[in-house]
Amino acid sequence: MKVYLKNKSEINLTQQNFVASGGEGEIYERNNIAYKIYTDPKRMISTGKINELSVLSNSNIINPKEILFNQQGNPIGYTMPFVKNPEFLCKLFTESYKTQNKLTNDKIIALVNQFRKDVEYIHSNKILIVDCNELNFLIDRQFSNIYFIDVDSYQTEHYPATALMD
């Protein structure tokens, strides 16, 4: 699939670049950049919302960067930083996973404190997470960084939340 940046640069995304798919689209990776392509381009977030989300400058908050276009010039997705080799944070909820990975209570408490600080940071920028479900957070294999994903669904000052998990 060919996608284009605003400057008309062409990017060819193949099955080899495919990472995952979710409720709203597919994720591809090339050169440490993630590409989210919406299944339904009508659900694509606006430039205004991308601008409002850009105030979230912490590197562990994976927010939209550049808009992607199809060959006709219609917006179909965006780029964002790529998180290499993560785990879903919810794996830390099981005792067997914590035991296998020698995760101590002190390490879990440190992660909870980091999570709390990041949520406070997001909310202090007049942005609400709204959908704080267990699949919207990744963790690195060293268990030291929590990554906030699906940031495009957050509620900003002028744009309501776009996805809520049952």
Phi, psi and chi 1 to 4 in degrees:
 res  aa     phi    psi   chi1   chi2   chi3   chi4
   1 MET       -  134.3  155.5 -174.2    5.4      -
   2 LYS   -99.9  131.5  -68.8 -178.6 -179.0  177.5
   3 VAL  -127.6  161.6  -63.4      -      -      -
   4 TYR  -133.0  144.1  -58.3   86.8      -      -
   5 LEU   -88.4  170.7  -65.0  170.3      -      -
   6 LYS   -55.7  -35.8 -172.5  176.2 -176.5  177.2
   7 ASN   -81.2   10.9   67.1    4.6      -      -
   8 LYS    77.0    5.9  -52.2  -75.3 -170.4 -135.0
   9 SER   -61.8  134.2  -63.3      -      -      -
  10 GLU   -95.9  136.5  179.7 -179.0  -62.9      -
  11 ILE  -126.4  125.7  -61.0  154.0      -      -
  12 ASN   -99.9  115.0 -168.5   27.3      -      -
  13 LEU  -103.7  125.2  -59.0  173.6      -      -
  14 THR  -115.0  178.2   67.4      -      -      -
  15 GLN   -60.4  -29.2 -119.5   -6.4   83.0      -
  16 GLN   -66.1  -24.5  -71.6  179.5  -43.8      -
  17 ASN   -87.7  -11.1  -56.3  114.8      -      -
  18 PHE   -65.1  134.9  178.8   78.7      -      -
  19 VAL  -114.3  -51.5  174.8      -      -      -
  20 ALA  -165.5  165.1      -      -      -      -
  21 SER  -132.8  153.9   62.8      -      -      -
  22 GLY  -140.2 -160.6      -      -      -      -
  23 GLY   -64.6  -30.9      -      -      -      -
  24 GLU  -108.2  -17.3  -71.0 -170.5  -35.2      -
  25 GLY   179.7 -165.2      -      -      -      -
  26 GLU  -119.7  148.4  -64.0 -179.8  -25.6      -
  27 ILE  -113.4  132.7  -55.1  -64.8      -      -
  28 TYR  -123.1  160.2  -64.4   82.7      -      -
  29 GLU  -135.1  134.8 -178.3  -88.2  -25.5      -
  30 ARG  -146.2  127.2  -97.3 -171.6   77.4  176.3
  31 ASN    52.2   44.4  -58.0  -37.5      -      -
  32 ASN    63.9   21.6  -68.5  -41.2      -      -
  33 ILE  -117.2  133.0  -62.8  172.3      -      -
  34 ALA   -94.0  144.3      -      -      -      -
  35 TYR  -123.8  117.7  -61.5   83.8      -      -
  36 LYS   -99.7  122.7  178.5  173.2 -178.0  174.9
  37 ILE  -113.3  119.2  -50.3  -62.2      -      -
  38 TYR   -69.4  137.4  -76.4   86.9      -      -
  39 THR   -63.5  -42.5  -54.3      -      -      -
  40 ASP  -114.7  102.2  178.6    1.4      -      -
  41 PRO   -56.3  -19.0  -23.9   33.2      -      -
  42 LYS   -67.0  -18.1  -67.2  178.3 -167.0  147.0
  43 ARG   -88.8   -1.4  -61.7 -149.7   35.8  146.7
  44 MET   -57.2  133.5  169.9   67.4 -170.0      -
  45 ILE   -73.9  158.2   64.5  170.8      -      -
  46 SER   -82.1  162.1   69.0      -      -      -
  47 THR   -59.2  -37.7  -56.5      -      -      -
  48 GLY   -59.4  -42.9      -      -      -      -
  49 LYS   -68.9  -39.6 -172.6  168.4 -173.4  179.9
  50 ILE   -59.0  -42.2  -70.1  174.0      -      -
  51 ASN   -63.2  -42.7  -70.0  -21.6      -      -
  52 GLU   -66.9  -33.7  -72.6 -174.2    8.6      -
  53 LEU   -74.4  -19.9  -70.1  167.6      -      -
  54 SER   -66.1  -14.9   71.2      -      -      -
  55 VAL   -68.2  -17.2  -59.3      -      -      -
  56 LEU   -81.3   93.4  -58.2  175.7      -      -
  57 SER   -98.5   -3.0   58.5      -      -      -
  58 ASN   -63.8  134.5  -71.3    3.7      -      -
  59 SER   -67.4  -16.6   62.1      -      -      -
  60 ASN   -89.7    0.3   65.2  -45.2      -      -
  61 ILE  -103.0  108.9  -60.0  170.6      -      -
  62 ILE   -89.8   84.1  -50.1  -57.7      -      -
  63 ASN  -100.1  161.4   56.1  -13.4      -      -
  64 PRO   -60.8  144.8  -19.0   29.7      -      -
  65 LYS  -115.9  -76.6  -60.6  -63.9 -178.6 -164.1
  66 GLU  -112.5  141.1  -68.6 -174.3   70.5      -
  67 ILE   -75.2  141.6  -64.6  175.8      -      -
  68 LEU  -106.3  144.0  -62.2  170.0      -      -
  69 PHE  -123.2  155.5  -59.7   89.3      -      -
  70 ASN   -87.2 -177.5   62.3   13.3      -      -
  71 GLN   -62.0  -27.3 -159.0  164.4   14.9      -
  72 GLN   -83.3   -2.8  -67.3   74.0   36.8      -
  73 GLY    88.6   11.8      -      -      -      -
  74 ASN   -89.2  138.3  -60.0  -43.6      -      -
  75 PRO   -66.7  133.3   17.0  -21.5      -      -
  76 ILE  -132.2   -4.5   58.0  166.9      -      -
  77 GLY   174.5 -161.9      -      -      -      -
  78 TYR  -157.1  166.0   58.1   82.2      -      -
  79 THR   -96.4  161.7   66.0      -      -      -
  80 MET  -161.0  165.3   60.4 -171.8  155.5      -
  81 PRO   -62.2  148.7  -21.0   31.2      -      -
  82 PHE  -101.2  133.3 -177.7   69.8      -      -
  83 VAL   -98.3  117.2  178.8      -      -      -
  84 LYS   -80.3  132.1  -71.5 -176.5 -172.6  179.1
  85 ASN    51.8   49.4 -157.9   23.8      -      -
  86 PRO   -85.8  172.3   35.7  -37.5      -      -
  87 GLU  -120.3  155.2  -74.1  -81.1   11.8      -
  88 PHE   -73.1  134.5  -78.7  103.9      -      -
  89 LEU   -54.9  -34.0  179.2   66.0      -      -
  90 CYS   -63.3  -17.1   59.5      -      -      -
  91 LYS   -62.5  -26.6  -76.7 -167.7  170.4 -173.5
  92 LEU   -71.9   -7.8  -85.6   66.9      -      -
  93 PHE   -76.8  -17.0  -61.3  169.7      -      -
  94 THR   -97.2  140.7   65.3      -      -      -
  95 GLU   -63.7  -39.0 -164.3   59.7   40.7      -
  96 SER   -63.6  -39.3   62.0      -      -      -
  97 TYR   -67.3  -42.6 -172.0   84.2      -      -
  98 LYS   -62.3  -40.7  -72.5 -171.7  -78.6 -169.4
  99 THR   -66.8  -47.2  -57.9      -      -      -
 100 GLN   -56.4  -36.6  -89.7 -179.5  -31.5      -
 101 ASN  -103.2   10.8  -68.8  -79.1      -      -
 102 LYS    52.7   43.8  -61.7  176.6  177.3   70.2
 103 LEU   -84.9  119.8  -75.9  166.4      -      -
 104 THR   -87.2  163.9   64.3      -      -      -
 105 ASN   -60.7  -36.5  -74.6  -21.3      -      -
 106 ASP   -61.2  -40.5  -72.2  -16.8      -      -
 107 LYS   -66.3  -42.2 -171.5   62.3  157.5  174.5
 108 ILE   -63.4  -42.8  -62.3  -64.0      -      -
 109 ILE   -63.3  -40.8  -70.3  168.4      -      -
 110 ALA   -61.7  -40.8      -      -      -      -
 111 LEU   -66.7  -40.7  -71.1  168.0      -      -
 112 VAL   -61.9  -42.5  168.4      -      -      -
 113 ASN   -64.8  -40.2  -75.8  -30.7      -      -
 114 GLN   -62.4  -45.1  177.9 -163.4  -20.5      -
 115 PHE   -58.1  -46.5 -174.9   81.4      -      -
 116 ARG   -59.9  -44.9  179.9 -172.4   51.4   78.6
 117 LYS   -63.0  -40.0  -72.9  176.3 -173.3  172.3
 118 ASP   -67.2  -39.9  -72.0  -26.0      -      -
 119 VAL   -64.0  -43.3  169.4      -      -      -
 120 GLU   -60.5  -41.7  -73.9  174.6   -5.1      -
 121 TYR   -61.5  -46.1  166.0   73.0      -      -
 122 ILE   -61.5  -49.0  -68.5  166.0      -      -
 123 HIS   -67.4  -30.6  -69.6  178.3      -      -
 124 SER   -68.2  -17.2   73.7      -      -      -
 125 ASN   -94.5   19.5  -80.4  -76.4      -      -
 126 LYS    61.6   34.8  -61.6 -179.0 -178.0  170.1
 127 ILE  -125.0  136.0  -64.2  172.5      -      -
 128 LEU  -112.9  134.2  -61.0  176.5      -      -
 129 ILE   -67.0  -43.2  -63.0  173.3      -      -
 130 VAL    66.6  -54.8 -178.5      -      -      -
 131 ASP  -105.8   81.9 -175.6   16.3      -      -
 132 CYS   -93.0   56.5 -155.1      -      -      -
 133 ASN   -91.1  160.7   82.5   70.4      -      -
 134 GLU   -63.9  -16.5   71.3  -83.3    8.4      -
 135 LEU   -90.2   -2.9  -61.2  176.6      -      -
 136 ASN   -96.8   16.4  -72.8  -18.5      -      -
 137 PHE  -139.2  133.0  -53.9   96.3      -      -
 138 LEU  -115.6  162.6  -56.8  173.7      -      -
 139 ILE  -136.8  146.7 -170.8  158.4      -      -
 140 ASP   -76.6  166.1   63.4   12.9      -      -
 141 ARG   -72.4  -10.7  -59.0  -69.6  173.6  137.3
 142 GLN   -90.9   -4.3  -66.8   73.9   41.1      -
 143 PHE    59.3   41.9  -51.6  109.0      -      -
 144 SER  -122.8  -15.9   56.5      -      -      -
 145 ASN  -130.1  129.6  -73.4  -55.6      -      -
 146 ILE  -100.3  129.2  -61.6  172.1      -      -
 147 TYR  -106.4  130.4  -64.2   95.8      -      -
 148 PHE   -93.0  118.6  -70.7   63.0      -      -
 149 ILE  -117.4  174.8   61.4  170.9      -      -
 150 ASP    58.3   35.9  -73.9  -19.5      -      -
 151 VAL   -65.0  -24.6  173.6      -      -      -
 152 ASP   -62.5  -19.0   59.4  -23.7      -      -
 153 SER   -88.2   -4.6   68.2      -      -      -
 154 TYR   -63.6  156.3  -70.4    7.2      -      -
 155 GLN   -92.8  127.1 -179.5  168.7  -53.8      -
 156 THR  -111.1  178.9   64.6      -      -      -
 157 GLU   -55.0  -40.4 -171.4  171.4   -1.8      -
 158 HIS  -111.1    1.4  -63.0   99.5      -      -
 159 TYR  -134.8  122.4  -59.8   91.6      -      -
 160 PRO   -70.0  163.9   25.4  -32.0      -      -
 161 ALA   -60.4  146.2      -      -      -      -
 162 THR  -113.9   -8.2   55.8      -      -      -
 163 ALA  -144.8  131.0      -      -      -      -
 164 LEU  -131.5  129.8  -66.6  173.4      -      -
 165 MET   -80.2  140.0 -168.3   79.0  158.0      -
 166 ASP   -60.2      -  -72.1  -21.3      -      -
